[in-house]
């Protein structure tokens, strides 16, 4: 069974969104995957290998990322959720919705808006309410949390090797980059004058990040969801060290959900590290094996 994806495009009223489609065996359930705030559909390539055709996996490039990087706004979590609802409508069948990081919040919003379209949700190190932010401190908080990522978005890399070297020195990947991981990270680059830049729209990142911090509905999504939901989390955060993005007190406060902590992972390697996506694949299989 090949694990190379097909390129797909979903034509929506205001945009054409790119996607990667790893076809499953005949009769396999459909899983629609949503990436994080500066990521893209290729981040689910390791998961596709672990699923090995046991699911029909479709990963969408959200507006402003990947093959959808040239899509114009509006941006924001609600716009992404509306896009996902339209895409599932085009597929013509309910799906399991998988979201990593920011994608987890988009998944929760989409399921809240149109629950009949989604069999189950699987969230990966995302979906939990972030700490409250004073309205006067929103811009400073965005700069503190997204500043390193935005600096990367603004950088023109002279060649692909320099971009790969930057990632190899990132604390989250202290165990090294596999060949597959290098390919997935390099898929984010687009050619520009002077070299390469990431194909991520900075405005989309900032607008989406603001929603995560200040939108009251987004802050209560996990608590408001009564259906037991599988949430796979990492014990280490964005930079590869504690604290985790989802702290223990959040887990304790949301006992209606099924929590799985994957030892030795951080926010990035829970999907992209060696063999780590296996735990996410187990979470996906557990959903559709119980249907």
C-alpha positions in Angstrom: 0.0 0.0 0.0 1.6 3.3 -1.1 1.9 6.0 1.5 2.5 8.8 -1.0 -0.3 11.3 -1.0 -2.3 12.7 -3.9 -2.8 16.5 -4.3 -6.4 17.7 -4.0 -8.1 21.0 -4.3 -11.4 22.0 -2.7 -13.1 24.8 -4.5 -15.0 27.0 -2.0 -17.0 30.1 -2.7 -14.1 32.4 -1.6 -11.0 30.3 -2.0 -9.5 27.1 -3.4 -7.9 25.1 -0.6 -5.1 22.6 -1.2 -5.0 19.2 0.5 -3.1 16.0 0.6 -4.9 12.7 0.4 -3.5 9.4 1.5 -6.0 6.9 0.2 -7.0 4.1 2.5 -8.1 0.5 1.7 -11.6 0.0 0.4 -14.1 0.8 3.0 -11.7 2.6 5.3 -13.2 5.5 7.4 -12.3 9.0 6.4 -10.2 11.2 8.7 -9.9 14.9 8.0 -6.8 16.4 9.5 -6.1 20.0 10.5 -2.6 21.4 11.2 -1.2 24.0 13.5 -0.8 27.8 13.2 2.4 27.8 11.1 2.3 24.3 9.8 0.8 22.6 6.7 -0.7 19.4 5.5 2.6 17.6 5.2 2.8 17.4 9.0 0.5 14.4 8.9 2.7 12.4 6.6 4.2 10.4 9.6 0.6 9.7 10.8 -0.3 8.3 7.3 2.6 5.9 7.5 1.4 4.6 10.9 -2.2 4.3 9.7 -0.9 2.3 6.7 -4.1 2.6 4.7 -6.4 1.8 7.6 -8.0 5.3 7.2 -8.7 7.5 4.2 -6.6 10.4 5.4 -7.2 13.9 4.0 -5.1 16.8 5.4 -6.2 20.3 4.5 -3.9 23.3 4.1 -5.8 26.0 6.0 -6.0 29.5 4.5 -2.6 31.1 4.4 -0.6 27.9 4.7 0.9 25.3 2.4 -0.8 25.0 -1.0 -3.4 27.5 0.3 -0.8 30.1 1.2 -2.0 32.5 -1.5 -5.6 32.4 -0.4 -6.9 35.8 0.8 -8.8 36.4 4.0 -10.8 36.7 5.9 -8.8 34.6 8.3 -9.6 33.6 11.9 -10.7 30.3 13.5 -14.3 30.7 12.6 -13.4 31.1 8.9 -11.3 28.0 9.0 -14.1 26.1 10.7 -16.6 27.2 8.1 -14.2 26.1 5.4 -14.0 22.6 7.0 -17.8 22.3 7.2 -18.0 23.1 3.5 -15.3 20.6 2.6 -17.0 17.8 4.5 -20.2 18.8 2.7 -18.3 18.2 -0.6 -17.1 14.8 0.6 -20.7 13.8 1.2 -20.0 11.7 4.2 -19.4 12.2 7.9 -15.7 12.1 8.9 -13.5 11.7 12.0 -11.9 15.2 12.5 -8.3 15.3 13.7 -6.7 18.6 14.8 -3.2 19.4 16.0 -2.4 22.6 18.0 -4.5 25.4 16.4 -6.2 22.8 14.3 -7.7 21.3 17.5 -9.6 24.5 18.1 -10.8 24.7 14.5 -12.0 21.1 14.9 -13.9 21.9 18.0 -15.6 24.9 16.4 -16.5 23.0 13.3 -18.0 20.2 15.4 -19.9 22.6 17.5 -21.4 24.3 14.4 -22.3 21.1 12.5 -22.1 18.1 14.8 -23.9 15.8 12.3 -21.0 16.0 9.9 -18.4 14.5 12.3 -18.3 11.0 13.7 -15.6 11.7 16.3 -12.9 14.2 17.2 -9.3 13.4 18.0 -7.3 16.4 19.3 -3.5 16.5 19.5 -1.9 18.8 22.0 -4.5 21.5 21.4 -8.0 22.6 22.2 -7.5 23.5 25.8 -8.2 27.2 26.9 -5.1 29.3 27.0 -4.3 31.4 30.0 -6.4 34.6 30.1 -4.8 37.7 28.7 -5.5 41.4 29.7 -7.0 43.2 26.7 -4.2 45.7 26.9 -1.6 43.0 26.8 -2.8 41.1 23.7 -0.3 42.5 21.3 2.6 42.0 23.7 1.5 38.4 24.4 1.2 37.7 20.7 4.7 39.0 20.1 6.1 36.9 23.0 4.4 33.7 22.0 4.5 34.0 18.2 7.5 36.2 17.8 10.1 33.4 17.0 7.7 31.9 14.5 7.0 35.2 12.9 10.7 36.0 12.6 11.0 32.7 10.8 8.2 33.6 8.4 9.9 36.9 7.6 13.3 35.4 6.9 14.6 34.8 3.3 16.7 31.7 3.4 19.5 31.6 0.7 18.9 27.9 0.1 17.0 24.9 1.4 20.0 23.7 3.4 20.1 26.8 5.6 16.4 26.3 6.4 17.0 22.7 7.2 20.0 23.7 9.4 17.8 26.1 11.4 15.3 23.4 12.2 18.0 20.9 13.1 19.2 23.4 15.8 15.7 23.9 17.2 15.4 22.6 20.8 12.2 20.7 19.9 14.2 18.5 17.6 17.2 17.8 19.8 17.0 14.1 18.9 17.7 15.0 15.2 15.8 15.2 12.0 14.9 12.1 10.0 14.9 12.2 6.2 11.1 12.1 6.2 11.0 15.0 8.7 13.4 17.1 6.6 11.2 16.6 3.5 8.1 17.6 5.4 9.7 20.8 6.8 11.2 21.7 3.4 7.7 21.4 1.8 6.9 24.6 3.5 9.2 26.7 1.4 8.3 28.8 -1.7 10.9 30.4 -4.0 11.3 34.2 -3.8 13.9 36.8 -4.9 17.1 36.0 -3.0 16.2 32.5 -2.0 13.2 30.9 -0.1 10.6 31.9 2.4 8.0 29.8 4.2 4.7 29.7 2.5 2.8 31.0 5.5 0.8 34.2 5.5 2.0 36.3 8.5 -1.4 38.2 8.7 -3.2 34.8 8.9 -1.0 33.7 11.8 -1.5 36.9 13.8 -5.3 37.0 13.3 -5.6 33.3 14.2 -3.4 33.8 17.2 -5.5 36.7 18.4 -8.6 34.5 18.3 -6.9 31.9 20.5 -6.1 34.5 23.1 -9.3 36.6 23.3 -12.3 34.8 21.8 -14.5 33.8 24.7 -16.2 31.1 22.7 -12.8 29.5 21.8 -11.9 29.6 25.5 -14.8 27.4 26.5 -14.9 24.9 23.6 -13.4 22.1 25.5 -15.5 22.5 28.6 -18.7 22.9 26.5 -18.1 19.7 24.6 -19.9 16.9 26.5 -19.1 14.1 24.1 -16.0 12.2 25.3 -13.2 13.2 23.1 -9.7 11.6 22.7 -7.0 14.2 23.4 -3.4 13.1 22.9 -0.9 15.5 24.6 2.8 15.9 25.0 4.5 16.4 28.4 6.8 19.1 26.9 6.0 22.4 25.2 6.9 24.2 22.1 10.6 24.4 22.9 11.0 20.8 23.9 10.9 21.3 27.7 8.3 21.6 30.4 5.7 23.0 31.0 3.4 21.2 28.6 1.0 23.2 26.4 -1.9 21.5 28.2 -1.2 21.5 31.9 -2.3 18.8 34.4 -4.9 21.0 36.0 -6.7 21.4 32.6 -6.7 17.6 32.3 -8.2 17.3 35.8 -10.9 19.9 35.1 -12.1 18.1 31.9 -12.6 14.6 33.1 -15.3 13.9 30.5 -12.6 13.5 27.9 -10.1 10.7 27.2 -6.6 11.9 27.9 -3.5 10.2 26.5 0.0 11.5 27.4 2.8 10.4 25.2 6.1 10.2 27.1 9.2 11.7 25.7 7.4 14.0 23.3 7.0 17.8 22.9 4.4 19.9 21.0 6.2 19.3 17.7 7.5 15.7 18.0 4.2 14.3 19.1 3.5 14.3 15.3 6.9 14.7 13.7 9.3 12.8 15.9 10.5 9.2 15.4 7.6 6.8 15.9 5.7 9.4 18.0 2.7 9.6 15.6 2.0 6.0 16.4 0.2 7.1 19.6 -1.9 9.5 17.5 -2.7 6.7 15.1 -3.8 4.5 18.0 -6.2 7.3 19.1 -7.6 7.5 15.6 -8.1 3.7 15.3 -9.8 3.7 18.7 -12.4 6.0 17.5 -13.5 4.2 14.4 -13.1 0.7 15.9 -15.8 1.6 18.4 -18.3 3.0 15.8 
